[in-house]
Amino acid sequence: MTSTVVRASGLTKRYGSFAAVDHVDFALEEHRIYGLLGRNGAGKTTLMQLLTGQLFPNEGELEVFGRTPAEHADVLRRLCFIAESQRYPEDFTPKHVFTSAPWFFENWDAEFAERLIADFRLPVKRRIKKLSRGQLSAVGVIVGLASRAPLTFFDEPYLGLDAVARHIFYDRLLEDYAEHPRTIVLSTHLIDEVANLLEHVILIDQGRILLDRDAEEVRGQATTIAGARSVVEEFVQGRPIIGREGLGGLASVTIDGRLEREERIRAAELGLELAPVSLQQLIVHLTGADLAGATEKEVAA
Ligand SMILES: Nc1ncnc2c1ncn2[C@@H]1O[C@H](COP(=O)(O)OP(=O)(O)OP(=O)(O)O)[C@@H](O)[C@H]1O
């Protein structure tokens, strides 16, 4: 049986009159990998700062491991938050960071950290302020993984990490998660890269939750239908449209929902092509400037 790690209801954080997080309700279960997705300024970092006790909400209820995070040191000890631009004391080296980590994280695995240091080829004795952007991100990623905190947040952890290093991160995360299950919240704009890692997706837009669903369900949630414009338009009539593109006499329309077997057969008979929509495409559709395909993007043939 899984238990709930985070429970938020009506959670709100305002800066002046602007609500960065606006009456959100959600729960995080233990032993799951969550993707916290959304456009720039959507409220992802603010939400994670609320959950880790770095900010106080203006309104709403929040429980992390059954308590208010900011007021309970025992809750904070079970959390790890890796920020996009993690700050370290002046003159610290990665070695200092890793040797002090066990004071903050009771599950710290020094051997795992050593393996990750080798994987990322991190120069541990170099001053942090001299590290490259990607090496600095690697320090955060190593802390986030080797801490094995029961609730770990990675907020865009890989600024400057190259493709090889990012894949090392994904691989090690999955391997280690399989052996040491915990709750991980990953916020990223590289959605396609992490799509297969995520078990659950929370999409936030302008401080509100647009989607809170199992990743497996989200993956099959939308379909793109392409073909001759008139045939496509007739086929999608009456269905919820979330995106529409056109090129001369051809059209490609994305609908919210799965097609039943008979509908897929009918589409094939009509010469239409069906394609699943990737998580990234779906997020773009859902958070695009104009939803419901109201604006038809016409490209001159
Ligand atoms: N201290 C602050 N004072 C005023 N507004 C703030 C403050 N911190 C954040 N905001 C605003 O709150 C909104 C949410 O910011 P937040 O950093 O949570 O977004 P985000 O989803 O993490 O974005 P990104 O993907 O660009 O990192 C933004 O419009 C931001 O400008």
The ligand as a Gaussian input file, in Angstrom:
#p B3LYP/6-31G(d) Opt

LIG

0 1
 N       10.372000      36.924000      -5.225000
 C        9.489000      37.153000      -6.186000
 N        8.842000      38.332000      -6.305000
 C        7.928000      38.557000      -7.283000
 N        7.573000      37.640000      -8.212000
 C        8.188000      36.448000      -8.150000
 C        9.167000      36.132000      -7.149000
 N        9.589000      34.861000      -7.363000
 C        8.895000      34.417000      -8.438000
 N        8.069000      35.359000      -8.913000
 C        7.155000      35.226000     -10.062000
 O        6.330000      34.107000      -9.827000
 C        6.083000      33.400000     -11.049000
 C        6.468000      31.961000     -10.883000
 O        7.878000      31.882000     -10.800000
 P        8.629000      30.473000     -10.680000
 O       10.084000      30.752000     -10.483000
 O        7.946000      29.654000      -9.664000
 O        8.361000      29.864000     -12.141000
 P        8.945000      28.546000     -12.817000
 O        7.757000      27.751000     -13.276000
 O        9.902000      27.853000     -11.919000
 O        9.665000      29.139000     -14.106000
 P       10.994000      28.692000     -14.926000
 O       10.612000      27.475000     -15.708000
 O       11.241000      29.851000     -15.810000
 O       12.092000      28.440000     -13.929000
 C        6.871000      34.127000     -12.129000
 O        5.978000      34.981000     -12.834000
 C        7.890000      34.931000     -11.350000
 O        8.239000      36.115000     -12.047000

